[in-house]
């Protein structure tokens, strides 16, 4: 039988894999921009060239920021504990009426074996509202009361 730590490990591996793919994709886009810039240098002159170069620089800057962000998230993810928890804390996997949540990084929705999980930061407003709570606890968030159904 699959343990809850196995689910966390699968979430961890799936998220790491997607982040690594994202980083590779961003690096590929950056290389394509570089090639485009070099090709443009050989064939253009004047204002059109400068406008094109500025657009390429802006795109490069955006891609670099996304790559840095993805690498930072991957580093944060590597530090998330994959152990059973008794209270809501980093590494907790919980089921609430809104769905399944893994307190890890602000990644968003991830499906593992047909089950949807929301990967959220420990700093998210919802997690801050229930931080330290235990399974079966009733919590309030944005004027709504709910129960932490399962906590792993």
C-alpha positions as CSV (number, residue, x, y, z in Angstrom):
1,X,0.0,0.0,0.0
2,X,1.2,3.5,-0.9
3,X,2.1,5.6,2.1
4,X,1.4,9.3,2.3
5,X,5.2,10.0,2.2
6,X,5.1,8.2,-1.2
7,X,2.6,10.7,-2.4
8,X,4.7,13.6,-1.2
9,X,7.8,12.0,-2.9
10,X,5.8,11.7,-6.2
11,X,4.6,15.3,-5.9
12,X,8.2,16.4,-5.3
13,X,9.6,14.4,-8.3
14,X,6.8,15.6,-10.6
15,X,7.3,19.3,-9.6
16,X,11.1,19.0,-9.9
17,X,10.7,17.4,-13.3
18,X,8.4,20.1,-14.6
19,X,10.6,22.9,-13.2
20,X,13.7,21.4,-14.8
21,X,11.8,21.1,-18.2
22,X,10.7,24.8,-17.7
23,X,14.4,25.8,-17.1
24,X,15.6,23.9,-20.2
25,X,12.8,25.5,-22.3
26,X,13.7,29.0,-21.1
27,X,17.4,28.4,-21.9
28,X,16.4,27.2,-25.4
29,X,14.3,30.4,-25.9
30,X,17.3,32.5,-24.7
31,X,19.6,30.8,-27.2
32,X,17.0,31.4,-30.0
33,X,16.9,35.1,-29.0
34,X,20.7,35.3,-29.1
35,X,20.7,33.7,-32.6
36,X,18.0,36.1,-33.8
37,X,20.0,39.0,-32.4
38,X,23.1,37.9,-34.2
39,X,21.3,37.3,-37.5
40,X,19.7,40.8,-37.2
41,X,23.1,42.4,-36.6
42,X,24.3,41.1,-39.9
43,X,21.3,42.3,-42.0
44,X,20.0,45.5,-40.5
45,X,20.9,49.1,-39.8
46,X,19.4,52.2,-38.4
47,X,16.2,52.7,-36.3
48,X,14.6,49.4,-37.3
49,X,17.7,47.6,-36.0
50,X,17.7,49.5,-32.7
51,X,14.0,48.9,-32.2
52,X,14.4,45.2,-32.9
53,X,17.4,45.0,-30.6
54,X,15.5,46.7,-27.8
55,X,12.6,44.2,-28.2
56,X,15.1,41.4,-28.0
57,X,16.7,42.8,-24.9
58,X,13.3,43.2,-23.2
59,X,12.4,39.6,-24.1
60,X,15.8,38.4,-22.9
61,X,15.3,40.2,-19.6
62,X,11.8,38.6,-19.1
63,X,13.1,35.1,-19.9
64,X,16.2,35.6,-17.6
65,X,13.9,36.6,-14.7
66,X,11.6,33.6,-15.3
67,X,14.7,31.3,-15.4
68,X,16.0,32.8,-12.2
69,X,12.6,32.4,-10.6
70,X,12.3,28.8,-11.7
71,X,15.8,27.9,-10.4
72,X,15.0,29.6,-7.1
73,X,11.7,27.6,-6.8
74,X,13.6,24.4,-7.6
75,X,16.1,25.2,-4.8
76,X,13.2,25.8,-2.4
77,X,11.5,22.6,-3.5
78,X,14.7,20.6,-2.7
79,X,14.5,22.0,0.8
80,X,10.9,20.9,1.5
81,X,10.8,18.1,4.0
82,X,9.0,14.9,2.8
83,X,7.9,13.5,6.2
84,X,4.7,13.1,8.1
85,X,3.5,16.1,9.9
86,X,1.1,16.5,12.8
87,X,0.5,20.3,12.3
88,X,0.2,22.5,9.3
89,X,3.8,23.4,8.4
90,X,6.2,23.3,5.5
91,X,5.9,19.8,3.9
92,X,2.4,19.2,5.1
93,X,-0.1,17.5,2.8
94,X,-3.6,18.4,3.7
95,X,-7.1,17.8,2.5
96,X,-9.6,20.7,3.0
97,X,-12.9,21.3,1.3
98,X,-11.1,23.4,-1.3
99,X,-9.0,20.4,-2.3
100,X,-5.6,18.8,-1.7
101,X,-2.8,21.1,-0.7
102,X,0.9,20.4,-0.4
103,X,2.7,23.2,1.6
104,X,5.8,23.5,-0.4
105,X,6.4,26.2,-3.2
106,X,4.0,28.4,-5.1
107,X,3.8,26.1,-8.1
108,X,0.1,25.8,-8.6
109,X,-1.9,22.8,-9.6
110,X,-0.2,19.4,-10.2
111,X,-1.9,16.1,-11.0
112,X,-0.4,12.9,-9.7
113,X,-2.0,9.6,-10.5
114,X,-5.3,11.3,-11.4
115,X,-5.5,13.3,-8.2
116,X,-5.2,17.1,-8.3
117,X,-2.9,18.8,-5.7
118,X,-2.3,22.5,-5.2
119,X,1.3,23.3,-4.4
120,X,1.4,26.5,-2.3
121,X,3.9,28.5,-0.4
122,X,4.0,28.5,3.4
123,X,3.6,32.2,3.1
124,X,0.3,32.0,1.2
125,X,-2.6,33.7,3.1
126,X,-4.5,30.4,3.4
127,X,-1.6,28.5,4.9
128,X,-0.8,31.4,7.2
129,X,-4.4,31.3,8.5
130,X,-4.1,27.6,9.3
131,X,-0.4,27.4,10.3
132,X,0.1,25.1,13.3
133,X,-3.4,23.6,13.2
134,X,-4.0,19.9,13.5
135,X,-6.1,17.4,11.6
136,X,-9.8,17.8,12.5
137,X,-9.3,21.5,13.4
138,X,-11.8,24.0,12.3
139,X,-10.2,27.1,10.7
140,X,-11.5,30.3,9.3
141,X,-10.3,31.9,6.1
142,X,-11.9,34.9,4.4
143,X,-15.0,34.7,6.6
144,X,-15.5,31.0,5.8
145,X,-15.2,28.2,8.3
146,X,-13.8,24.8,7.2
147,X,-12.3,21.7,8.7
148,X,-8.8,20.3,8.0
149,X,-10.0,16.8,6.9
150,X,-6.7,15.1,6.6
151,X,-3.2,16.1,7.5
152,X,-0.1,14.2,6.6
